Amino acid sequence: MAQQEHVEHHPSPPVHPVDEKPAAKRLVPAALQHIAAMYAGVVTPPLIIGQAVGLDTAGRTRLIAASLLIAGLATLLQTLGIRRFVGNRLPFVNAASSAGITPMLAIAESNGRAHQLPAIYGAVMVAGVFCLAVGPFFGKLLRFFPPLVTGVVITLIGVTLMPVPVGWAQGGDRHAADFGAMQNLALAGFTLVVILLIQRFAQGFVKQIALLIGLVVGTLAAIPFGMASFEGLRSAPVAALPAPFAFGAPEFQPAAILSLCIVMLVLMTESSAGMLALGEICDRPTTGTTLTRGLRTDGIATLLGPVFGGFPTSAFAQNVGVVSLTRVRSRYVVALAGAALLVLGAFPVLGAVVSLVPMPVLGGAGIVLFGSIAVSGIRTLSEAGLDDSSHITLVAVSLGAGIIPLAAPTFYADFPAWAQTVLGSGISAGALVAVLLNLFFHHLGTRSTPRAAVLSAASPGSGTQIP
């Protein structure tokens, strides 16, 4: 009898949840949830900077389209990666960070109209090169940016940005006849009330997109009163890729570069914290190699972004929260969200929809948006521990230094131009003082904090991105 041949079948190894490719019925809603969580944060930097440098509706639309495009490319690079060079291959969202807004506003104020965006973009590009150079060694620098320092910086971001939504609530244009008119304040208040009601009574996905619903309801309420303009939507091209250096060739000013390199260190700290948090959430621990590849993506996006009109790029902490909440850990879900952002950036008419939102409506939502950043910083500080007198002193002096430009805008008027750019930004000034005081209290004459301890202390909830 012929011997029967037995073929042993080995079951395929299980696919890790991060590498799982969900069916479309799960993939699409999960991706939309990520877009809803991040969209307001992506378009806020171009809206604020565009308004500050006096761009018209078409110019702001181009900035929004560029931010969406760069966010899409950066997110795709992170989630899918290119061999072993770029991308942490985690469900990680990258986009324009709100942390750079205040320093960029300070750069704009110290330059003439024709040089504002070129000076900003030159500084952003050098910050991207700085990130690429420092990224491989960043683990050793994290001990100089413990939660105590990053908490101060994040709190200052929220506090120093608060005048922006207040100005929006009044109408946005300080030279307009109706600036501060009661109808503007009423519309801003109505939008804020809508958001609060949704947060109080809604649940699940609806509660997560309360800000988005508030913007839509506020805009609809403004239309009967003639307070919503459709000019940007009518004039925006349906499809057009952002043109390289459309706002002028970059200019490289030392003080501006120093200011944004300081911000870049903060952003790298937050990206590292986000990757560490996602590694734990997804049961795929973040290694030094993963950290380097992720920061390299930040650097590439920050370096190339200004070519098309983008700004400093970093992790979006609220999307880490989405992964933790939903337990949908597939990186392909976030990759689809990145592809959607890419499409939105390639079709300016879609980005122009944002320009329909009246300034008072943005102001009402902005109170929540920027206030939540300060709350994130306060939470980080509370986790860092404020029961030590040296910690209290560090936080008190750093916050004081950061609030000086807000409380007394002319305080540094007689300082050299480079000092005005660095110290005139509450974020840069506060970060610089916090780092120096942290060195003074915790490093000079003391034993160095082990790298592992600093990495484990990085708080996943300390992101500066707008929720």
C-alpha positions as CSV (number, residue, x, y, z in Angstrom):
1,M,0.0,0.0,0.0
2,A,1.4,3.3,-1.0
3,Q,2.2,5.4,1.9
4,Q,-0.2,8.3,2.2
5,E,1.6,11.6,2.1
6,H,0.6,13.9,4.9
7,V,1.0,17.6,4.3
8,E,1.2,19.7,7.5
9,H,-0.6,23.0,7.3
10,H,0.7,25.7,9.6
11,P,-1.8,28.4,10.4
12,S,-0.9,31.9,9.3
13,P,0.5,34.0,12.1
14,P,-2.1,36.4,13.5
15,V,-2.0,39.9,12.1
16,H,-1.1,42.6,14.7
17,P,-4.0,45.0,15.3
18,V,-1.8,47.9,14.0
19,D,-1.3,46.1,10.7
20,E,-4.9,44.9,10.4
21,K,-6.8,46.1,7.3
22,P,-10.5,46.5,8.4
23,A,-13.4,46.1,6.0
24,A,-14.7,49.3,4.3
25,K,-17.8,49.4,6.6
26,R,-15.4,49.8,9.6
27,L,-12.6,51.6,7.9
28,V,-14.5,54.6,6.5
29,P,-16.4,55.6,9.7
30,A,-13.3,55.2,11.8
31,A,-11.3,57.4,9.4
32,L,-14.0,60.0,9.4
33,Q,-13.8,60.1,13.2
34,H,-10.1,60.9,13.0
35,I,-10.8,63.7,10.5
36,A,-13.5,65.2,12.7
37,A,-11.1,65.2,15.6
38,M,-8.3,67.0,13.8
39,Y,-9.9,69.1,11.1
40,A,-10.4,72.3,13.2
41,G,-6.8,72.0,14.4
42,V,-5.4,71.7,10.9
43,V,-7.1,74.8,9.5
44,T,-6.6,77.0,12.6
45,P,-2.9,77.9,12.0
46,P,-3.5,79.1,8.4
47,L,-6.6,81.0,9.4
48,I,-4.8,82.8,12.2
49,I,-1.6,83.5,10.3
50,G,-3.5,84.4,7.1
51,Q,-5.6,86.9,9.0
52,A,-2.6,88.4,10.8
53,V,-0.6,89.0,7.6
54,G,-3.5,90.6,5.8
55,L,-4.2,87.9,3.2
56,D,-7.5,88.2,1.4
57,T,-10.0,85.3,1.2
58,A,-8.3,83.7,-1.8
59,G,-4.9,83.8,0.0
60,R,-6.3,82.3,3.2
61,T,-8.0,79.6,1.1
62,R,-4.6,78.8,-0.4
63,L,-3.0,78.5,3.0
64,I,-5.8,76.2,4.2
65,A,-5.4,74.0,1.1
66,A,-1.6,73.8,1.7
67,S,-2.0,72.8,5.4
68,L,-4.4,70.1,4.4
69,L,-2.1,68.8,1.7
70,I,1.0,68.7,3.9
71,A,-1.0,67.1,6.8
72,G,-2.2,64.4,4.4
73,L,1.3,63.7,3.1
74,A,2.9,63.7,6.5
75,T,0.2,61.3,7.9
76,L,0.6,58.9,5.0
77,L,4.4,58.9,5.5
78,Q,4.0,58.2,9.2
79,T,1.4,55.4,8.9
80,L,2.8,53.6,5.8
81,G,6.5,54.6,5.9
82,I,9.2,54.3,3.4
83,R,11.3,51.2,4.1
84,R,13.4,51.8,7.3
85,F,13.9,55.5,6.7
86,V,10.7,57.4,7.4
87,G,7.5,56.7,9.3
88,N,6.8,55.1,12.7
89,R,4.1,52.8,11.1
90,L,1.6,53.6,13.9
91,P,-1.9,55.1,13.7
92,F,-0.2,58.5,14.1
93,V,-1.6,61.8,12.7
94,N,0.8,64.6,11.7
95,A,-0.3,68.1,10.8
96,A,0.4,71.8,11.4
97,S,0.9,72.5,15.0
98,S,-0.7,75.4,17.0
99,A,2.5,75.7,19.1
100,G,4.2,77.8,16.4
101,I,1.3,80.3,16.0
102,T,2.4,82.8,18.6
103,P,6.1,82.9,17.6
104,M,5.1,83.2,13.9
105,L,2.8,86.1,14.8
106,A,5.7,87.8,16.6
107,I,7.8,87.3,13.4
108,A,5.1,88.8,11.3
109,E,4.8,91.9,13.6
110,S,8.5,92.6,13.4
111,N,8.5,92.6,9.6
112,G,6.9,94.6,6.8
113,R,3.9,93.2,4.9
114,A,6.0,92.0,2.0
115,H,8.5,90.1,4.3
116,Q,6.1,88.6,6.9
117,L,5.4,85.2,5.3
118,P,8.9,84.8,3.7
119,A,10.5,85.4,7.1
120,I,8.1,82.9,8.7
121,Y,8.7,80.3,6.0
122,G,12.5,80.7,6.2
123,A,12.5,80.1,9.9
124,V,10.1,77.1,9.5
125,M,12.4,75.5,6.9
126,V,15.5,75.8,9.2
127,A,13.4,74.4,12.1
128,G,12.7,71.3,9.8
129,V,16.4,70.9,9.1
130,F,17.1,71.3,12.9
131,C,14.6,68.5,13.6
132,L,16.2,66.2,11.0
133,A,19.7,66.9,12.6
134,V,18.6,66.5,16.2
135,G,16.1,63.7,15.8
136,P,18.5,60.7,16.0
137,F,19.9,62.1,19.2
138,F,16.7,63.4,20.7
139,G,16.3,60.7,23.3
140,K,19.3,62.1,25.1
141,L,17.8,65.6,25.1
142,L,14.4,64.7,26.5
143,R,15.7,65.0,30.0
144,F,15.9,68.8,29.5
145,F,12.2,68.8,28.5
146,P,10.4,66.9,31.4
147,P,6.6,67.3,31.8
148,L,7.3,70.2,34.1
149,V,8.8,72.2,31.2
150,T,6.4,71.1,28.5
151,G,3.4,71.7,30.8
152,V,4.5,75.3,31.2
153,V,4.9,75.7,27.4
154,I,1.5,74.1,26.6
155,T,-0.3,76.3,29.2
156,L,1.3,79.4,27.7
157,I,0.2,78.4,24.2
158,G,-3.4,78.4,25.3
159,V,-3.1,81.6,27.4
160,T,-1.2,83.6,24.8
161,L,-3.5,82.5,22.0
162,M,-6.7,83.6,23.9
163,P,-6.7,87.2,22.4
164,V,-7.1,85.6,19.0
165,P,-10.7,84.2,19.5
166,V,-11.6,87.3,21.5
167,G,-10.8,89.4,18.4
168,W,-12.7,87.0,16.2
169,A,-15.7,87.2,18.5
170,Q,-15.7,91.0,18.0
171,G,-15.6,90.6,14.2
172,G,-12.0,89.9,13.3
173,D,-11.1,93.2,11.6
174,R,-10.2,95.9,14.2
175,H,-10.6,98.6,11.6
176,A,-14.1,97.6,10.6
177,A,-17.0,99.9,11.7
178,D,-18.8,96.9,13.3
179,F,-15.9,95.6,15.3
180,G,-17.2,94.8,18.7
181,A,-20.8,95.2,17.7
182,M,-23.4,93.4,19.8
183,Q,-24.5,91.3,16.9
184,N,-21.0,89.9,16.6
185,L,-20.8,89.1,20.3
186,A,-24.3,87.6,20.2
187,L,-23.3,85.2,17.4
188,A,-20.1,84.2,19.2
189,G,-22.1,83.6,22.4
190,F,-24.7,81.6,20.5
191,T,-22.0,79.3,19.0
192,L,-20.4,78.8,22.3
193,V,-23.8,77.9,23.9
194,V,-24.4,75.3,21.1
195,I,-21.1,73.6,21.7
196,L,-21.7,73.5,25.5
197,L,-25.2,72.0,25.0
198,I,-23.8,69.3,22.7
199,Q,-21.0,68.5,25.2
200,R,-23.6,68.3,28.0
201,F,-26.4,66.3,26.4
202,A,-24.9,64.4,23.4
203,Q,-23.0,61.1,23.5
204,G,-20.5,59.2,21.4
205,F,-19.5,60.4,18.0
206,V,-21.8,63.5,18.1
207,K,-20.2,64.6,21.3
208,Q,-16.7,64.2,19.8
209,I,-17.6,66.5,16.9
210,A,-19.3,69.2,19.1
211,L,-16.9,71.9,17.8
212,L,-17.7,71.0,14.2
213,I,-21.4,71.0,14.8
214,G,-21.1,74.3,16.6
215,L,-19.3,75.9,13.6
216,V,-22.0,74.6,11.2
217,V,-24.9,75.7,13.4
218,G,-23.4,79.1,14.0
219,T,-22.7,79.7,10.3
220,L,-26.3,78.7,9.4
221,A,-27.6,81.1,12.0
222,A,-25.5,83.9,10.6
223,I,-26.8,83.6,7.0
224,P,-30.2,85.2,7.5
225,F,-28.5,88.2,9.1
226,G,-26.1,88.6,6.2
227,M,-23.1,87.8,8.3
228,A,-21.8,84.9,6.2
229,S,-19.8,85.6,3.0
230,F,-19.8,83.2,0.1
231,E,-17.1,85.1,-1.8
232,G,-14.3,82.7,-1.1
233,L,-16.4,79.7,-2.2
234,R,-17.4,81.4,-5.5
235,S,-13.8,82.4,-6.3
236,A,-11.9,79.3,-5.3
237,P,-10.8,76.9,-8.0
238,V,-12.3,73.5,-7.9
239,A,-8.9,71.7,-8.2
240,A,-5.4,73.2,-8.0
241,L,-2.2,72.1,-6.3
242,P,-0.5,74.8,-4.2
243,A,2.2,76.6,-6.3
244,P,5.7,76.5,-4.9
245,F,6.7,79.7,-3.0
246,A,3.4,81.4,-3.9
247,F,3.9,83.8,-1.0
248,G,7.5,84.7,-1.9
249,A,11.0,83.2,-1.5
250,P,11.9,82.3,2.1
251,E,14.0,84.8,4.1
252,F,16.3,83.6,6.8
253,Q,16.4,85.9,9.9
254,P,18.5,84.6,12.9
255,A,16.1,85.7,15.6
256,A,13.1,84.2,13.9
257,I,15.0,81.0,13.3
258,L,16.0,80.7,17.0
259,S,12.4,81.3,18.1
260,L,11.0,78.4,15.9
261,C,13.9,76.0,16.7
262,I,12.8,76.4,20.4
263,V,9.3,75.6,19.3
264,M,10.5,72.6,17.3
265,L,12.1,71.1,20.4
266,V,8.7,71.3,22.2
267,L,7.0,69.7,19.2
268,M,9.6,66.9,19.1
269,T,9.0,66.3,22.8
270,E,5.2,66.0,22.1
271,S,5.7,63.8,19.1
272,S,7.9,61.5,21.2
273,A,5.3,61.4,24.0
274,G,2.6,60.6,21.4
275,M,4.6,57.7,19.9
276,L,5.3,56.3,23.4
277,A,1.7,56.5,24.3
278,L,0.5,54.9,21.0
279,G,3.1,52.1,21.5
280,E,1.5,51.3,24.8
281,I,-2.1,51.6,23.5
282,C,-1.4,49.4,20.5
283,D,0.8,46.8,22.3
284,R,3.7,47.7,20.0
285,P,6.3,49.3,22.3
286,T,8.1,52.3,20.7
287,T,11.8,51.7,20.2
288,G,14.6,54.2,19.6
289,T,14.4,53.4,15.9
290,T,10.7,54.0,15.8
291,L,11.2,57.3,17.5
292,T,13.9,58.4,15.1
293,R,11.8,57.5,12.0
294,G,8.8,59.3,13.4
295,L,10.7,62.5,14.2
296,R,12.4,62.3,10.8
297,T,8.9,62.5,9.3
298,D,8.2,65.6,11.4
299,G,11.4,67.2,10.1
300,I,10.7,66.4,6.4
301,A,7.1,67.7,6.6
302,T,8.3,70.9,8.4
303,L,11.1,71.4,5.9
304,L,9.0,70.9,2.7
305,G,5.8,72.4,4.0
306,P,6.8,76.1,3.5
307,V,7.5,75.3,-0.2
308,F,3.7,75.1,-0.6
309,G,2.6,77.2,2.3
310,G,2.7,74.9,5.2
311,F,3.7,75.4,8.9
312,P,5.6,73.4,11.6
313,T,4.3,69.9,11.7
314,S,3.9,67.6,14.7
315,A,1.7,65.0,16.3
316,F,-2.0,65.5,17.0
317,A,-2.6,64.3,20.6
318,Q,-6.3,64.3,20.2
319,N,-6.0,61.5,17.6
320,V,-4.0,59.5,20.1
321,G,-7.1,59.9,22.3
322,V,-9.4,58.6,19.5
323,V,-7.3,55.4,19.2
324,S,-7.4,54.9,23.0
325,L,-11.1,55.5,23.1
326,T,-12.3,53.5,20.1
327,R,-9.6,50.7,20.4
328,V,-9.4,50.8,16.6
329,R,-5.6,50.5,16.3
330,S,-5.2,49.9,12.6
331,R,-2.7,52.3,11.0
332,Y,-4.6,51.9,7.7
333,V,-7.6,53.7,9.3
334,V,-5.4,56.8,9.9
335,A,-3.8,56.4,6.5
336,L,-7.2,56.7,4.9
337,A,-7.8,59.8,6.9
338,G,-4.4,61.1,5.6
339,A,-5.5,60.4,2.0
340,A,-8.8,62.3,2.6
341,L,-6.8,65.3,3.8
342,L,-4.7,65.1,0.7
343,V,-7.8,65.2,-1.5
344,L,-9.2,68.2,0.5
345,G,-5.9,70.0,-0.1
346,A,-5.9,69.3,-3.8
347,F,-9.4,70.7,-4.2
348,P,-9.3,74.3,-2.8
349,V,-13.0,74.6,-3.2
350,L,-13.4,72.2,-0.4
351,G,-11.0,74.1,1.8
352,A,-12.9,77.3,0.9
353,V,-15.9,76.0,2.7
354,V,-14.1,76.9,5.9
355,S,-14.0,80.5,4.8
356,L,-17.8,80.6,5.0
357,V,-17.6,80.5,8.7
358,P,-18.0,84.1,10.0
359,M,-15.3,85.4,12.4
360,P,-17.7,85.7,15.4
361,V,-18.6,82.0,15.0
362,L,-14.9,81.1,15.0
363,G,-14.5,83.3,18.0
364,G,-17.1,81.4,20.0
365,A,-15.6,78.0,19.1
366,G,-12.1,79.4,19.7
367,I,-12.8,80.1,23.3
368,V,-13.2,76.3,23.7
369,L,-10.4,75.4,21.3
370,F,-7.6,77.5,22.9
371,G,-8.9,77.2,26.4
372,S,-8.6,73.4,26.1
373,I,-4.9,73.8,25.2
374,A,-4.3,75.6,28.5
375,V,-6.2,72.8,30.2
376,S,-3.9,70.2,28.6
377,G,-0.9,72.1,30.0
378,I,-2.4,72.4,33.5
379,R,-3.1,68.6,33.4
380,T,0.5,68.0,32.5
381,L,1.8,70.2,35.3
382,S,-0.5,68.5,37.8
383,E,1.0,65.1,36.7
384,A,4.5,66.5,37.0
385,G,3.9,67.4,40.6
386,L,3.6,70.8,42.1
387,D,4.1,69.9,45.8
388,D,7.9,70.7,45.6
389,S,8.8,74.4,46.2
390,S,11.4,74.4,43.3
391,H,8.7,73.1,40.9
392,I,6.4,75.9,42.0
393,T,9.1,78.5,41.6
394,L,10.0,77.2,38.1
395,V,6.4,77.3,36.9
396,A,5.6,80.7,38.5
397,V,8.6,82.5,37.0
398,S,8.3,80.8,33.6
399,L,4.6,81.6,33.4
400,G,5.3,85.2,34.4
401,A,8.0,85.5,31.7
402,G,5.6,84.1,29.2
403,I,2.7,86.4,30.1
404,I,4.8,89.6,30.0
405,P,4.3,90.1,26.2
406,L,0.5,89.6,26.7
407,A,0.2,91.9,29.7
408,A,2.6,94.6,28.4
409,P,3.1,94.3,24.6
410,T,5.6,97.2,24.6
411,F,7.7,95.8,27.5
412,Y,10.6,94.8,25.1
413,A,10.3,97.8,22.8
414,D,13.8,99.1,23.6
415,F,15.4,95.7,23.3
416,P,17.4,94.7,20.1
417,A,15.3,93.3,17.3
418,W,16.5,89.7,17.8
419,A,15.6,89.9,21.5
420,Q,12.1,91.3,20.7
421,T,11.4,88.4,18.3
422,V,12.5,85.7,20.9
423,L,11.1,87.4,24.1
424,G,8.1,89.0,22.4
425,S,6.6,85.6,22.0
426,G,5.2,84.3,25.3
427,I,5.8,80.7,24.2
428,S,9.5,81.2,23.3
429,A,10.2,83.4,26.4
430,G,8.4,81.0,28.8
431,A,10.1,77.9,27.2
432,L,13.5,79.5,27.4
433,V,13.1,80.4,31.1
434,A,11.6,77.0,31.9
435,V,14.5,75.1,30.4
436,L,17.1,77.3,32.1
437,L,15.4,77.0,35.5
438,N,15.0,73.2,35.0
439,L,18.8,73.1,34.4
440,F,19.4,75.2,37.5
441,F,17.2,73.4,39.9
442,H,17.4,69.8,38.6
443,H,20.6,69.3,36.7
444,L,23.5,71.6,37.9
445,G,25.2,69.8,40.7
446,T,22.7,66.9,40.7
447,R,22.7,63.5,39.2
448,S,21.2,63.3,35.7
449,T,17.7,61.9,35.3
450,P,17.9,58.5,33.6
451,R,16.6,58.6,30.0
452,A,14.1,55.8,30.6
453,A,12.6,57.7,33.5
454,V,12.1,60.8,31.3
455,L,10.6,58.9,28.5
456,S,8.2,57.1,30.8
457,A,7.2,60.5,32.3
458,A,6.2,61.9,28.9
459,S,2.5,62.5,29.1
460,P,0.3,61.3,26.2
461,G,-2.2,63.9,27.0
462,S,0.1,66.9,26.7
463,G,-0.4,67.7,23.0
464,T,-0.7,71.3,22.0
465,Q,-3.0,70.6,19.1
466,I,-6.4,72.0,19.1
467,P,-9.1,69.3,19.7
